Amino acid sequence: MFRFFRLIAILFLIYISWPFIAKQLDNSDTQADFVSSLKETLVVPETISVFYEDIQQILKQLGFQLDEIQQVQEKSKEAPQEKLELTSPSEQTFSVHNVELGNEKADIEHNLGIAKRVSVNEYGANWHAYHENYHDFFMVMYDEKNKAAGLYTNQDLVASTNGIKIGSSSKESVRSILGEPITKIQKGMVIYQLQEDSDNDLFLSEDSYVTIFYDKHENNTVTAIQIVSKAIEENKKDFYTEATQTLKEGFEFQMFDLTNATRVNHQLPILTWDDHVRETAREHSADMAENDYFDHKNLEGQTPFDRMKEDAVAFHTAGENLAYGQLSSIFAHEGLMNSLGHRENILRQDYEYLGVGVAFNEKSQPYYTQNYYAN
């Protein structure tokens, strides 16, 4: 009880001193500097001395990492990036960030530097993510000869020989240019029927499979594109890739990156990755996969907020997105963006942190859980 009253006193002191604290937050690099400055400057230094250790402990318990918050604030305040000058592809129908299938990895990274993240994907290869604080975000998959064999972006980085562009081309115009989309795809000895009237179309163009994603909340305009070489796609023998730990982690980080790239598209601050709440998300995905259900409430009746509190995640606002059965984080993310409630979570202004947890059922079908929060 005594510690409770001490906490109330601390919060009151912080409240009456907030103008000074806010100023210090802008000028401090570390939590220690903030607390030391608070201790020395307030008009009741003897009281602050008593509570000094309590403040430090409470800040740690709340996950109050000032350096991370400052980094996010600095990123969100950066001047807009200069728009990339896109050139028409010379060898392929499409290019992304002026990169075409078949380009050498050495040439790409000579121009762009090394990837910000390398993560395993459903093709048994890696997505290499390139961006500047999620501006000009795109991913490249390389084959065994270190040539680009796959491309993806959800930003205005696509050039084409047929005029298709992200953000302006409609579903109707895409189909008028590329023809009717594929309705079936063969994996090994099995032919899979693709869902008709979905929010994406698959085309076989030259020697690549091109998936065009549409945003039904923006008049079905093109919102993203994935291009995969025919050899890579047809070498993937099963519809769902066999579950592994590295694939789980790959899907988790890819979904996080896709979310931030989308937030940048909508002029929103990027989110900070949170390992702590990732474990909360993982546990729920694993529970759904193991017990064959799909719901925000688990079988014990716990809500996402109950689970986060149980895991000592401190938040004043939070949200959860779920997806199930999509082939990859790309398909899961694009699907979430076409679901209004999920879209609102992805684009919520005041979220600060995100953890993504993936688990697979016995059929290697993935379950995705996103936990957002701010504290």
GUMITOR-226578 format. One record per residue (C-alpha): y, z negated, x; chain; residue in three letters. Coordinates in steps of 0.05 Angstrom, whole numbers, plus 32768, in hexadecimal, padded with zeros to 4 digits. Layout:
residues N
     yy     zz     xx   unit   code
      Y      Z      X      A    ALA
...
end
This chain:
residues 375
     yy     zz     xx   unit   code
   8000   8000   8000      A    MET
   802F   7FEF   8039      A    PHE
   8024   8034   8058      A    ARG
   8033   8052   8014      A    PHE
   8077   8031   8010      A    PHE
   8084   8045   8058      A    ARG
   8074   808D   8044      A    LEU
   80A5   8089   800A      A    ILE
   80DA   806F   8039      A    ALA
   80CE   80A7   806A      A    ILE
   80D3   80DB   8033      A    LEU
   8114   80BC   801B      A    PHE
   8131   80BD   8061      A    LEU
   811D   8105   8069      A    ILE
   813C   8116   8026      A    TYR
   8180   80F7   8034      A    ILE
   8181   8115   807A      A    SER
   8169   815B   8066      A    TRP
   81A8   8181   807A      A    PRO
   81A1   8168   80C1      A    PHE
   8155   8173   80C1      A    ILE
   815D   81BB   80AA      A    ALA
   818E   81C8   80E2      A    LYS
   815D   81A9   8114      A    GLN
   8124   81D4   80FA      A    LEU
   814C   8212   810B      A    ASP
   8158   81FA   8152      A    ASN
   8117   81D6   8164      A    SER
   80DA   81F5   8182      A    ASP
   80A9   81BC   8177      A    THR
   8098   8185   8148      A    GLN
   80A5   8151   817F      A    ALA
   80EC   816B   8189      A    ASP
   80F9   8167   813F      A    PHE
   80E1   811F   8139      A    VAL
   8104   8108   8178      A    SER
   8146   8127   8162      A    SER
   813E   8107   811D      A    LEU
   8131   80C4   813E      A    LYS
   816E   80C6   816A      A    GLU
   81A2   80E2   8139      A    THR
   819A   80BF   80F6      A    LEU
   81C7   8084   80E7      A    VAL
   818B   8056   80E0      A    VAL
   8167   805E   8123      A    PRO
   8145   801B   811F      A    GLU
   8122   8030   80DE      A    THR
   810F   8073   80FA      A    ILE
   80F1   8051   8136      A    SER
   80C3   802A   8109      A    VAL
   80AD   8069   80E5      A    PHE
   80AB   8097   8121      A    TYR
   805F   8098   8129      A    GLU
   8055   809C   80DE      A    ASP
   8080   80DB   80DA      A    ILE
   8058   80FC   8111      A    GLN
   8016   80EA   80F0      A    GLN
   802D   8102   80AB      A    ILE
   8046   8144   80C8      A    LEU
   8003   814F   80EA      A    LYS
   7FDC   813E   80AA      A    GLN
   8007   8170   8083      A    LEU
   7FFA   81A6   80B7      A    GLY
   8044   81AA   80C4      A    PHE
   8046   81DA   80FF      A    GLN
   808F   81E8   810B      A    LEU
   8082   821B   8142      A    ASP
   8057   8245   8113      A    GLU
   808A   8240   80DA      A    ILE
   80C2   8254   810A      A    GLN
   8099   8290   8122      A    GLN
   808E   82A8   80DA      A    VAL
   80D8   829E   80CA      A    GLN
   80EC   82C5   8108      A    GLU
   80BC   82FE   80F6      A    LYS
   80D7   8302   80AF      A    SER
   811F   8306   80C9      A    LYS
   8112   833E   80FA      A    GLU
   813A   837D   80F2      A    ALA
   8117   83B5   80CD      A    PRO
   80EC   83E1   80F8      A    GLN
   8103   8428   8107      A    GLU
   80DC   8458   80DB      A    LYS
   80A6   847C   8101      A    LEU
   80B0   84C7   8106      A    GLU
   8071   84E6   80EA      A    LEU
   8059   852A   8102      A    THR
   802A   8558   80DD      A    SER
   7FE2   8552   80F7      A    PRO
   7FCB   858A   8124      A    SER
   7F7F   8584   811E      A    GLU
   7F71   855F   80DE      A    GLN
   7F8B   855E   8097      A    THR
   7FA5   8517   809E      A    PHE
   7FC2   84EC   80D6      A    SER
   7FD5   84A3   80D5      A    VAL
   800D   848C   8102      A    HIS
   8007   84D1   8122      A    ASN
   7FBE   84C0   8134      A    VAL
   7F87   84F0   811F      A    GLU
   7F3B   84EA   811F      A    LEU
   7F22   84FE   8163      A    GLY
   7F5E   84E3   818A      A    ASN
   7F4C   84BC   81C9      A    GLU
   7F52   8470   81C8      A    LYS
   7F74   8473   820C      A    ALA
   7FAA   84A1   81F1      A    ASP
   7FB5   8477   81B3      A    ILE
   7FBC   8436   81D9      A    GLU
   7FE7   8457   820E      A    HIS
   8019   8464   81D6      A    ASN
   8010   8425   81AE      A    LEU
   7FF3   83F0   81DC      A    GLY
   7FB3   83CA   81CE      A    ILE
   7F9F   83B7   8188      A    ALA
   7FB9   8376   816A      A    LYS
   7F73   8368   814F      A    ARG
   7F2D   8384   8158      A    VAL
   7EFB   8372   8121      A    SER
   7EB7   8389   810A      A    VAL
   7EB4   83B6   80CE      A    ASN
   7E7E   83CE   809D      A    GLU
   7E6D   840B   80C8      A    TYR
   7E53   83E0   8101      A    GLY
   7E91   83F2   812A      A    ALA
   7ED5   83D1   8130      A    ASN
   7F18   83D9   810E      A    TRP
   7F50   83D7   8142      A    HIS
   7F90   83C0   811F      A    ALA
   7FD3   83D8   813B      A    TYR
   8017   83BF   8122      A    HIS
   8058   839C   8133      A    GLU
   8059   835C   8109      A    ASN
   8034   8385   80D4      A    TYR
   8067   83BD   80D4      A    HIS
   8048   8402   80E1      A    ASP
   8003   83E4   80D3      A    PHE
   7FC6   840F   80D9      A    PHE
   7F7E   8409   80F2      A    MET
   7F53   8436   811D      A    VAL
   7F08   8437   8124      A    MET
   7EED   8455   8164      A    TYR
   7EA9   8475   8170      A    ASP
   7E7B   846C   81AC      A    GLU
   7EA5   849F   81D2      A    LYS
   7EE5   8478   81C5      A    ASN
   7F01   84AC   8197      A    LYS
   7F22   849C   8154      A    ALA
   7EEC   84A1   811E      A    ALA
   7F0F   847B   80E7      A    GLY
   7F56   846D   80D0      A    LEU
   7F76   8440   809C      A    TYR
   7FBC   842E   8086      A    THR
   7FDF   8413   8049      A    ASN
   8025   8423   8064      A    GLN
   804E   8463   8065      A    ASP
   802D   847E   80A4      A    LEU
   8006   84B9   8089      A    VAL
   8017   8501   8099      A    ALA
   7FEF   853B   807D      A    SER
   7FEC   8586   807C      A    THR
   7FE9   8585   8030      A    ASN
   8024   8557   801F      A    GLY
   7FFD   8519   8009      A    ILE
   8024   84DA   801B      A    LYS
   801F   8490   800F      A    ILE
   8050   8476   7FDC      A    GLY
   8063   84B8   7FBC      A    SER
   8025   84E3   7FAE      A    SER
   8004   84D6   7F6B      A    SER
   7FBA   84D4   7F59      A    LYS
   7FC3   8514   7F31      A    GLU
   7FE4   8538   7F6B      A    SER
   7FAF   8521   7F9D      A    VAL
   7F78   853C   7F71      A    ARG
   7F9D   857D   7F66      A    SER
   7F9F   8585   7FB2      A    ILE
   7F5B   856A   7FC8      A    LEU
   7F33   857B   7F89      A    GLY
   7F05   854D   7F62      A    GLU
   7EEE   850F   7F88      A    PRO
   7EA7   8503   7F9C      A    ILE
   7E7E   84DE   7F68      A    THR
   7E3F   84D0   7F91      A    LYS
   7E30   84BD   7FD9      A    ILE
   7DED   84BA   7FFC      A    GLN
   7DD9   8481   802A      A    LYS
   7D95   848B   8049      A    GLY
   7D65   849E   8012      A    MET
   7D91   8481   7FDB      A    VAL
   7DC8   84A5   7FB5      A    ILE
   7DFE   8477   7F9B      A    TYR
   7E27   8488   7F5E      A    GLN
   7E70   8478   7F6A      A    LEU
   7E9A   8458   7F34      A    GLN
   7EC2   848B   7F0D      A    GLU
   7F0A   8480   7EF9      A    ASP
   7F13   844C   7F2F      A    SER
   7F52   843D   7F56      A    ASP
   7F3B   8467   7F91      A    ASN
   7F20   84AC   7F9D      A    ASP
   7EEF   84C3   7FD3      A    LEU
   7EF3   850A   7FEE      A    PHE
   7ECC   852F   8023      A    LEU
   7F01   8554   804A      A    SER
   7EEC   857D   8087      A    GLU
   7EC0   854D   80B0      A    ASP
   7EDA   850C   8093      A    SER
   7ED5   84E1   8055      A    TYR
   7F1B   84D1   803A      A    VAL
   7F26   8498   800A      A    THR
   7F68   8499   7FE6      A    ILE
   7F7D   8457   7FC6      A    PHE
   7FAE   8455   7F8B      A    TYR
   7FDD   841F   7F72      A    ASP
   7FD7   841E   7F26      A    LYS
   8014   83EF   7F23      A    HIS
   803D   8425   7F45      A    GLU
   802C   8461   7F19      A    ASN
   7FEA   846F   7F3E      A    ASN
   800D   8484   7F7D      A    THR
   7FE7   8485   7FBF      A    VAL
   7FE9   843F   7FDD      A    THR
   7FB7   8445   8017      A    ALA
   7F88   8475   803A      A    ILE
   7F47   846D   8060      A    GLN
   7F2B   84A6   8089      A    ILE
   7EE5   84A1   80A7      A    VAL
   7EC1   84D7   80CE      A    SER
   7E85   84F6   80AB      A    LYS
   7E57   84E2   80E4      A    ALA
   7E6C   8499   80E0      A    ILE
   7E67   8496   8094      A    GLU
   7E23   84B8   8090      A    GLU
   7E08   848C   80C8      A    ASN
   7E14   8450   809B      A    LYS
   7DD0   844F   8079      A    LYS
   7DDA   8418   8045      A    ASP
   7E10   840E   8011      A    PHE
   7E1B   83C6   8027      A    TYR
   7E1A   83B6   8071      A    THR
   7DE9   8380   8087      A    GLU
   7E0C   833D   8089      A    ALA
   7E1E   831F   80CD      A    THR
   7E4D   82E9   80E5      A    GLN
   7E78   831C   8109      A    THR
   7E7D   8347   80CA      A    LEU
   7E92   830A   80A1      A    LYS
   7EC9   82FA   80D3      A    GLU
   7EDD   8343   80D6      A    GLY
   7EE6   8347   808A      A    PHE
   7F0D   8306   808A      A    GLU
   7F40   831B   80BE      A    PHE
   7F45   8362   80A3      A    GLN
   7F57   8347   805E      A    MET
   7F8B   8319   807D      A    PHE
   7FAB   8353   80A3      A    ASP
   7FAA   8380   8066      A    LEU
   7FCD   834B   803D      A    THR
   8004   8343   8070      A    ASN
   800D   838E   8077      A    ALA
   8015   8392   802B      A    THR
   8048   8359   802B      A    ARG
   8071   837E   805F      A    VAL
   8070   83BA   8031      A    ASN
   8091   838F   7FFC      A    HIS
   80C4   836E   802C      A    GLN
   80A1   832B   802A      A    LEU
   8096   82FA   8063      A    PRO
   8052   82FE   8085      A    ILE
   801F   82C6   807D      A    LEU
   8003   8299   80B3      A    THR
   7FB7   8297   80BC      A    TRP
   7F9A   8252   80AC      A    ASP
   7F55   8240   80C7      A    ASP
   7F53   8200   809D      A    HIS
   7F59   8221   8059      A    VAL
   7F2C   825B   8072      A    ARG
   7EF4   8228   8072      A    GLU
   7F04   8216   8029      A    THR
   7F02   8260   8018      A    ALA
   7EC1   826A   803E      A    ARG
   7E9F   8231   801A      A    GLU
   7EB1   824E   7FD6      A    HIS
   7E9A   8294   7FE9      A    SER
   7E58   8278   8003      A    ALA
   7E4E   824E   7FC4      A    ASP
   7E59   828B   7F98      A    MET
   7E2B   82B6   7FC2      A    ALA
   7DF4   8282   7FC4      A    GLU
   7DF7   826F   7F7B      A    ASN
   7E06   82B4   7F5E      A    ASP
   7E47   82A8   7F39      A    TYR
   7E8E   82C2   7F3E      A    PHE
   7EC5   8293   7F27      A    ASP
   7F00   826B   7F40      A    HIS
   7EDE   822C   7F25      A    LYS
   7E9F   8219   7F4B      A    ASN
   7E60   81FE   7F2A      A    LEU
   7E7B   81B8   7F2F      A    GLU
   7EB9   81CB   7F09      A    GLY
   7EE8   81C8   7F44      A    GLN
   7F25   81F5   7F45      A    THR
   7F41   8215   7F85      A    PRO
   7F74   81DD   7F87      A    PHE
   7F3E   81A8   7F82      A    ASP
   7F18   81C8   7FBB      A    ARG
   7F56   81CD   7FE7      A    MET
   7F69   8184   7FD9      A    LYS
   7F22   816E   7FE8      A    GLU
   7F28   8192   802C      A    ASP
   7F6A   816E   803A      A    ALA
   7F94   81AE   8036      A    VAL
   7FDB   8196   8027      A    ALA
   8001   81C5   7FF8      A    PHE
   8037   81C6   7FC5      A    HIS
   8023   820B   7FAA      A    THR
   7FE2   8231   7FB2      A    ALA
   7FB9   826A   7F97      A    GLY
   7F76   828C   7F9D      A    GLU
   7F5D   82D3   7F99      A    ASN
   7F14   82E6   7F92      A    LEU
   7EF0   8329   7F9B      A    ALA
   7EA7   833B   7F99      A    TYR
   7E7B   8376   7FAA      A    GLY
   7EAE   83A4   7FCC      A    GLN
   7E95   83CA   8009      A    LEU
   7EC9   83AD   8037      A    SER
   7F09   8385   803A      A    SER
   7F30   83C6   8033      A    ILE
   7F10   83D5   7FEF      A    PHE
   7F16   838B   7FDB      A    ALA
   7F5F   8388   7FED      A    HIS
   7F71   83C8   7FCA      A    GLU
   7F4C   83B0   7F8C      A    GLY
   7F71   836E   7F8C      A    LEU
   7FB4   8393   7F90      A    MET
   7FA1   83B8   7F50      A    ASN
   7F93   8376   7F2B      A    SER
   7FD5   8359   7F14      A    LEU
   7FC6   830F   7F1E      A    GLY
   7FA7   831A   7F63      A    HIS
   7FE1   8347   7F75      A    ARG
   8012   8310   7F64      A    GLU
   7FF0   82E1   7F94      A    ASN
   7FF1   8315   7FCC      A    ILE
   803B   8321   7FC0      A    LEU
   8052   82DA   7FB2      A    ARG
   8092   82CC   7FD8      A    GLN
   8088   8282   7FE7      A    ASP
   8041   8281   8003      A    TYR
   803E   8271   804D      A    GLU
   7FF5   826D   8060      A    TYR
   7FB5   8293   8051      A    LEU
   7F6C   8288   8062      A    GLY
   7F36   82BA   804F      A    VAL
   7EED   82A8   8049      A    GLY
   7EB4   82DA   8041      A    VAL
   7E6A   82CF   8032      A    ALA
   7E30   82FD   8022      A    PHE
   7DF9   82F6   7FEF      A    ASN
   7DB0   8309   7FFD      A    GLU
   7DC1   8353   7FEE      A    LYS
   7DF9   8352   8022      A    SER
   7E2D   8358   7FEB      A    GLN
   7E6D   8336   8002      A    PRO
   7E95   8300   7FDD      A    TYR
   7EDE   82F9   7FF1      A    TYR
   7F09   82BC   7FE6      A    THR
   7F53   82B9   7FF9      A    GLN
   7F76   8276   7FF8      A    ASN
   7FC2   8277   7FFB      A    TYR
   7FF0   823C   8000      A    TYR
   8033   8220   8016      A    ALA
   8043   81D8   8028      A    ASN
end
